[in-house]
């Protein structure tokens, strides 16, 4: 049995940090004078003490590096522990949510999924609204570190192709995670501040600008109003679109750009494919809206741009009920959500680079079929793709499709209709946010689902956010025998 103390130590520290973060909504609640500060005081004390006790109890097992087994456990354990404590303010606060709803909301926040069980957001205390934003903001920066440090090292879903792009982490995961986090944090904070100031210029008040900047850069999608971005001036949609696109780019490119090296940013084939996909989807939706609606050109294009980019990046904001756009638009937008942004960004879903690797493999196979005696090697960014990378990507696609199917069937068994089951499964597993239909679509939420369905979806959010294989690996007997 391998040593679990290093894993417990890191989880304890992160839980403590989460508890300290509750000071911010506590201060806001005090300023508002609504009495909600006691919620965050109680939650913060419980969280900090629990995290500190875990860290102290495991501190004698700390070492500089983590084994592969410990790293797998850490990546999953963190995303299980943090929602447990992140749910406390929803249980103790004005929402008085039960444990299922509170955990669902916290998991949705930290995995930057954006599905919510709460309505009446317009009247929710600002402390709780800020807490929802903080959960997504912390989850966003957390997943960047996971994608840049842990997943490439664990050879999950083809992420090992980026090992040379990130940092040499083998055997030194903890020290390198600290180094990378410090660099990323500066970029992440800078983008958040820039987004907040841009929202202020677009007509938002300071509080809304702050919270929505957090959830935009995290590509999370939690909003302060039931109407989401329909509650704001049109200028805010353009600002959100710009920063959603930026947040869906590889953050390692921003680090390189800040160091004075711009070439990798502009030569990254993943970025080219991402923007190309965005242009195609937005163009399709804009053309469709213009032919199907009597609205003026600017409105049709803006709604298509904002909502398509929101789904492509997995943010999940909405400025219109696109369920009313017609079956063609709904179908396109559904599959758009299954594409995702770039690896090493806050965006979720399958990711652009996996489709590039898949198509490169298909192209090579077709060439080989046409010329059996030829030698055709799949390439990515001009470099040959290793067989283990292709195998990992194919495994990811297989697990994604199978998991999606099993989850949809399981949701159907709880009593949900076909559209809700399939779109809910896709929204949770791809961390998109809204599903399809009147109940969980852009004009609804997940409050009306039964508890079993909510737990299934919460688990799917975790599995999808950690790229499936990072979670499935620890469920095998071989993992625990190693």
N, C-alpha and C positions, 0 to 999 in steps of 0.2 A: 504493500500500500504506500503510495507516494505521500509526501508531506503536504498537508493542506494549510499549514500555518502561513506561508507567504501569500496564499490566495485570500485567506481570512484577514490578514493584515491590510492588504490593499483595499479590500471591500470595506473594512472598518473605517479606514481613512476617508474613502469617498462618501460613505454614509455620514460621517462627521461634517464633511464639506457641505453636503446637502442640508444638514441641520443648520449650519451657519448661514446658508443662503436664505433661510426663512426670516432672517433679520430684516431683509429688504421689504417684503410685504408687511411685516410687523410695523415698520416705520410708516409705511403708506396708510395702514389701517389706523394708526395713532393720529396721523395728520387728518384723516377723514373723520375721526371721532365717532366711528360707528360701533365701537366696542369689539371689533373683530381681532384686535391685536392679541387678545388672550388666546385665540385659536393658534396663532403662530408662536406665541410664547410657549404654550404647552407642547405643541408639535416639535418645536425646535429643541426644547430641553430633552424630550424623549429621544429624539433622533441623535442629538449630539452625544448624550450619555451612552446610548446603545452602540453607536459607532466607535466611541472611544474605548468602551469596554472590550469590544471585539478586537480592535487594533492592539490594545495592551495585552490581551490574552494570547495573541498570536505573534507578538513582537519578537519573541525569542527564536522564531523560525525564519526571520527575515534574512534574505541573501541577495546578492547582486543580480542574479539571473533567475529566470523561471524555466522549468522544463516544459516540453510541449504539452504534456497532460495538464500541468498547472495552468498554462496559458489558456487552454480550451475551457477549463473550469472558471477561470477569472472572467473571460469575455462573457460567458453566460451568467455567472453568479452576480456580476455587477448589475446586469439588466433585470435580474430578479429581485435583488435586495433593494435597489433604489426606489422602484415603484411602491414597494411595501411601505416605506417611510414617506414617500412623496404623497401617498394617499391620505395621510393623517389630517391635513388641513381640510380636505373635502369631507371627512367624516366628522370632525370636531367643529367645523365652521358652519356658516349659515345654511349651506346646501344640505347639511346633515345626511349626506349620502350613506347608503349602506356599504359594506366592505366591497361588494362586487362592483358597484358603480364607481366607487372611489378608486379602486385598483385599476379598473378599466381606463378611467380618465388619466391617472398617473402613468400607466403604461403607454397609453396613446401619446401622452406628452413627451415622455423621455425617449420613446422610439421615433418621435417626430411624425407620427401617423396623422394626427389631427382629427380623428373621429371623436365625437363628444357625446356624452349622455345628458348634458345639461342644456336646458332651454331657459329663456328669460335672462340671457347674458346681459342685456341692456341694464338690468337692475341689480346684477350681481355686485357684491362689494368689491371695491378696487383692489383690495389686498388679495382676494382669491383670483381675480383676473390677472394680476401681476404674477401670482404663483404659477398659473398655467403657462404664462409666457416664459418664466424662468425655467420651468421644467423642460420646455422645448429647446430653449437656448442652451442649457447644459447638455441635453441629449444630442444636440447638433454638433457641438464641439467634441463631445465624447465619441460620436460615431466616426468623426474624421480621424481621430487618433487610432481608433480600432481599425479603420480601413487602411491606414498608412503604416501601422506598426504590427498589429497582431495578425490580421487576415493574410497578408502576404507571407508572413512567417509560417502560418499554419497551412499554407497552400490551399486555401479555401476558394472554391468557385473560380479558379483562374487568376486570383489576385496575385499569385506569385510572379506574374509577368511584370509587376510593378516593384519588385524587391530592389532592383537597381535604381529605380527612380526615387524611392523613399530614402531609406538609410540602412546601413548594414546593421541588422538587429539581432542576428543569430546569437543566442547565448547571453544577450545583454538587453533583454526586452525592457526591463524596468528602467534602467538608466537612459536608454534611447527614447523611451516613451516620454520621460521628463523633458528631454532636450527638444523633441519634436513638439510636444505640447506647448512649450514656452514660445516657440516660433509661431505656431499656428494661432495661439491665443492672441497675439498682437494683431495679426491679420484679421482674425475673426471679430475682435473687438472694434477694429478700425472700420470694417464693413458695416457692423451694427450701428456704430455712431453715424456713419455717412448716411445710412438708410434712414435713421431716425430724423436727422436734419432735413433730408429730402422729403420725408413725410410731413414735417412741420411746414415746409415750403408749399406742400400740396394741400394744406388746409386742415390737417389734423391737429388736435390739441396735444400738449406735451405728453400726457399719459398714454393716449392712444398711439402716438408716434413711437414711444418707447416700447410698448408691448408688441406692437405690430412689427417693429424693426427686429425684435428678438425672434418672433415666429417666422418672419420672412427669411432672414439669413439662415435660420435652422431648417428652412423649407418644411415647416411644421404645419402651419395653417390654422392654429387656434386664433380666433378673432374675439373682439370685445362685444360684438353685437350678433344677434341671431341672423341678421341680414348679411353678415360678413362684409365684403367690400361694397355691397350695394348701399351701405350706410354712408359712404364717403363721396367726395367730389371725384369726377372722372380723372383728374390729375393723379390721384392716389393710385389708380390702376396702372398707369404708365410707370410710376415709381416702383410699384411692387413688381411689375414685369421685369424691369431692368435688374433689380436686386435678386429676384428669384433665378434669373439666368446666371448671374454672377455666382450665386451660392451653389449652383449646380456644376460649376467648373472645378477641376482638381485643385485643391488648396496648395499642393506642392508647387504649382505654377505661380501662385501669388507669392509664395516664399521666394522663389527664384526671381520673380519680377522685382520684389522689394530689395533683392541683393544686386539689382542692376542687370539681370539677364532676362531679356524679353523674348528671345528667340524660341525657347521651348514652349511658351504660351501660344505663339502664333503658328508653330509647326506641329502641334499635337494633333494627330489624326482623330483622336477621340473627340476633341473639341470641334473639329471640322464636322464630324458626323453628327454631333449633338445639335449644332446650329443648323445644319442642313435639314435634320429631322424636324426641328422647330419651325423652320420656314415652310416646309411642306405641309405640316399639320395646320399651322395658322393660315396658310394660303387656302387650304381646302375649306376650313371652317368659315373664313371670311367670305369666300366665293359662295358657299352654301347659304350663309345668312343673308347675303345681298340678294340672292335669287328668291329666297323664301320669305323675306320680311319687307315691310314697308318702311322700316327705320332708315334713317339717313346713313350715308356711307361711313362716317366717322364712328358712329355708335356700333354699327355692325362689325367693323374691323376691330374696334377696341374690345368689344365683348369676346370676339373670337381670339384675339391676341392674349388677353388676360386669362381667360378660362383654359385655353389650350396649354399655355405655358405653365399654369398652376398645376394641371394634371400631369404634364410631361415631367415636371420636376418633382412631383409627388407632394407638393405643398398642400393642396386641397382647399385653397381659398375659392370663393365663388362670388361673382358679381351679378349673376343671372341664373335662373333655373334652366339649365341647358337640357333638362328632360323635355322641355317644350320646343326644342329646336328641330325635332323630327328624328326618326329612327336612324337615318344615315349619320347624322351628327353624333347621336348617342353612341352608336357602334364605333365610330372613329375615336371618340374621346375615351371610350372604355379601353380600347387597345392602346391608346396613347399612354394611359396610366401604367401600362405594363412594359413600357420602354425605359423610362428613368433617365437620370442625368449621367454624369461622369463618375468614374471610380475616384475615391479620395475627396468626394464632396459631401455636402449634407444631404444631397438628393438620394432618393431611395429607388425601389423597384429593381428590375433585372440589371440595368445599367447598359449604356451604349456599347461599351467595349466588348461585352459578351456577344452581342449581335454581330459586331465586326469580326470577332474570332469565329463565330458560327458560319457566317457567310464566306469567310476566307477558306474554311474547311470544306464547305459545300462546293465552292469554286474549284478547289484543287481536286476534289473527288470527281466532278463533272469532266474536268480536263483529263483525268486519268481514265475515265470511262471511254472518252473519245479517242484517246491515244494510250492504249494499255502498256506500251513499252516505254512511255515517257516518264520522267521523274518530275513531279510537281509538288512543291513544298508550300503549305499555307504560310502566309506572311502577315505580320502586323507591324505597321509603321516601318515597313521596309526590312524587318528582321524576321528570320524563320521562327515559327512558333514551335516550341518544344511539345513533344507528344504528351507529357504530363500536364501541360497547361490545357491542351485541347481536351484531354480526358477529364480534367477537373471541370471545365466549362460544360461539357456534355452532361456530366453528372449533375451539375447545378440545374441545367434545364430540365433534366428528367425528374429530379427531386421537386422542382418548382411545380411542374405540371401535375405530378402525382399528389403532392401535398394540396394543391389547389382543388383537385378533384375530390380527394378524401374529405377535405374541410367543407366543401360545398355540400357534399352528401350528408355529412354530420350535422350541418346547420339545417338542412332540409328535414332531417329526422327530429329536430327540435320543434318543427311546426312552421318554419319560415317558408315563404313561397319561393319559386325557382329564381326569379330575378333578384330577390333580396339575398338568397343563399349564395348564388354565384358571384354577384357583385360585391357582397359583403366579404366573402372569402378573398377575392382579388384585392379589395381595398385594404384589408388587414395584412395579408401576406406581402403585398407590394408596398405597404405603408403609405397608401395614397390619401386616405381620409374619407371622403364621402363615397357612397356606393351609388347604386341606381335605384329608381323607384320612388314612390311618394314617401316611404318611411325613412330610408337611410340615404336618400338622394341629396342633392345640393340644397334643397329646401327643407330637409328634415334632419333628424339626428338618430342616435342609437338607443335612446332612452326606452323605447317601447319593446325592445327585444327581451326575450326571457333570459334569466341568469345563466343558463347553460350556454346559450349562444354567445353571451358576453364573455364568458370564460374561454370559450373556444377561440373567439376573435382576439382576446388579449394574448393568449398563447401564440396565436399566429403572428401577431405584431412582433413579438420577441423573436420568433423563428425567422421571420422575413428580414428584420433589421440586422440580424447577425448572419445573414447570407446562408441560412438553412443548415449547411453542413457543419458549421461551428457548434450548433446545438445538437444535431443528430449524432455527431461523433461521440458525445459523452453518454449517449443512450445505448451504446454497444457494449457487450460484455468484454470484447477485446480491449477496449479503452481502459477498463478498470483492472484488467489483468496485467496491463503493461507495466 
